[in-house]
Amino acid sequence: MEEIRQALREANVFYGIREEVIIMASQAEEPIIYEVATGIPPQDGKDGFLEMKVDLNIKNLLLEDERGNIDFRESSEIPIVETGELLGIIHPPQQGNTGISVTNQPIKPKSLKSITFYSENGTKLHGNRIVATRSGRPRIYQKDHIVKAAIIPKFIQKGNVNLTTGNIHFFGDVEIKGEVEENMVIDAGSNVIVHSSIRNSTVTALNSITSGGNSENSILSVGEKNTVIVQLDSYLRTITEQLEEMYEILSQTAKSASYKNSESKQSLKSIFKFLLQHSFVKFTDVAKNYIELVYQEKDFLKKEWQITAEQLKNLLFEVFQLDITLTQIKLLISLMHTIQEMNLLDLEESKFIYIASVSNSTLLCNGDIHVFGKGCINTTIEAQGKVVIGGYLRGGNITAKEGIKANVVGSTGGVKTILSVPAGSTVQIKKAYGGTTVHIGYKQLTLMDIRENITAYLDVKGNLVLK
């Protein structure tokens, strides 16, 4: 037994020694492994989490009848909250318990994550409670442990949109309970719902367009502004990375004894400009591009983008600024990281166009496009998601990144209809007339006769196959 105890001491094992097992081990006649010391494992805690207190789902908004028409009487099912209503509760991490090793050392539980919350228009954080500060549709997004909340205002046009009402430019949701007449423009910062038809007009939305009527000679675009945000995000990442490097150089310089003791030391602003001219020569051009694009799109962008542009402008071009400070640069870097985190959530929101029928129009969407009614005639459709056409598809050019599903394509007259998807995606058609052309990647095939229930794809050899 003393030999075992000595071995434990040499191994620095002092905690959780089990004397009864040492006795058993000392008396063993056959080689057996004994656990003679046992520590206490750590108990992991629980990460912070969001507890939702409102239902965010849009219920029964897109109910189709037997003819494929939407029943807009259910549009009241869009969730609405009132001022002061509780939207959610942010719970802090619940700490775990530290363990003890057999060498009598603490074993820490895994590190915990807290919720990072960003309050946008119409919401406020009271303690750990997210509260609405105005009425409207609640919007709460979460990615990992980043949460963003906002209340989206809604504009309702009870009749038609025409020259009398004027064009509509609105940051939130727009609902038109009539039709959009000729040569009108609707531009919404969230969703657009049109109960009736759209004629010779332009409708633009950040997130979605839904229409229960026909779109004729019109342009419908969803998510177009996303390209602006993507470009700004690219500029901002470059700016942030280089600004962090310059901050480190300036910080080390300011702390150095030679700089502190120098009687004729340069200002931090002079050193910063020297770095821009010799080591970070592309920084100014990228910053200028960022500032110009922010000012160009200022009516569309959130205030954080504009604040960053102003601070960058002051940092680079304000001649009357006596000097810059490390704190100034550090706060700007922090704001840039905040915008990038918020931007992740904005870019992930689903985009779609959901419309009854289309003729001689252009539909552009960063997500899915669904033509659910009579069909689609001589129309250009471009979708970064999938395209689903429930009725007929006659003439036009349909392009979808994630595949196309169509009911009846072409006509007995052989009208030219083109369906294009990238390699790896498929085209599914219930009935295709001659004149239908399918593009997949760099391959294409034009049907010469009627085909039914076909799926087009590229096989492992890169050949276009109809199954």
C-alpha positions, 0 to 999 in steps of 0.5 A: 500500500505504501508503494502505491501511495508513493507512486501517487505522490510522485505523480502529484496525485493528492485529491480524491484518493480512494483508500478502499481501492488501494487496499484492494489493489495491494491484495490483488494476485492478478494484474488488474487496473484499479481507479485509485483516485477520482476527481470531480468533473466540471459541470458546464453551464448554459449559454445565454438565450432569447425567449420569444414572447410574440409570434412572428409567423405570417399566418394564412396570408397566402391561402389559395382557392381552387382556382389558385387565387389568394384570399386576402381577407386573411391578411389581418393574420400578419402579427401586429404588436402595440406600443409597450408590448413585450417581444422577448426576454434575453436570459444571461448565461447560467454559470457551471461548476468548476471541477477538481483534478486528482492533482488538486487543480481546478478544472474550469467548465466551458466558456459561455456565450452571451446574447449580443442584442441590437435594437433597431427602430421601434424597439428598446431593451429595458433590462433584459426585456425587449419592448416595442416602442411603437405599433407595427409588425415585429421582426426579430432575427437571430444568428448564433448569439446575435439578436436584432429586433425592430418594429416594421411600420405599415403603409396601407393604400385602400384604393388604387395607386395612380397619378392622384395618390402619387408614387409610394416610397416607404421604409416598411411594409406596403399594402395596396388594396386595389391595383397599381395603375400605369406608370407608377412606382412603389419602393418598399423597405420591407414587403409589398402586397398588391391585392389586384393587378400591376400595369406598366409600373415598377415595384421594388421591395427589399424582402418580398412582393405578393400580388393576387392579380396579373403583372403586365408590362411591369418590372418587379424586383426584390432584394436588388438593394442587397447588392448595395449592402454586399458591396458596402460590406466588402468595402467595410471589411477591407477598411476595418482590417487595415484600420485595425493594423494602423491602430496597432502601429499607432498604439505601439508608437504612442507607448514607446519611450523614444516617442514619449521622450522626443521633444519634436515628436510628430502628432498621431495625425501626421503618422496616420497620414504617413501610413496612408501614403506609404503603407496603406495606399489603397485605404483612402480609395476604398474609404472614398468608395464606401462614403460615396455609396453610402451618401448615394443610398442614404435614404435606404440605409440604416443610420449606422452606415451613415454615421460610419461614413461621416466618421471616416470622412472626418478622419481622412479629410477634415483639415480643421481637426487638430489631431486624432486620438487612439480612442477615436479610431478604436470607437470607429473600429468597434462601430464597424464590427457592429455593422458587420454583425448586424449585416449578417442578419439582414442578408439572411432574411428570405426573399421571394416574389409570389404572384398570380400571373405575369405577361410581358414583364421582368421579375428579378429576385434574390430568392424564390419566384412563384407564379401560382395562377394562370401562368406566365407569358413572354416574361423574363425571370431571374431568381437566385433561388428557385422558380415555380410556375404552376400554370402555363409558361409561354415564351420568355427567358427563365433563369434560376440558380436553384432549379425550375419547376413548371407545369406546361411550357411552350405552345402548339405554335412552338413559341420560343421558351428558354429555361436556364439553370447552372450545373448541379440544378435541375429543370422539371416540367410536367408537359413541354411543347416543341420549341422549349429550350433547356440550358444546364451549365454550358449544355443546352437542348431544344425539344422538337416534340411534346414531352411529359413529366421530364427532369433535365440534369447533367450526369456525372460525365457532364451530359445533359440528360432528360429523364 
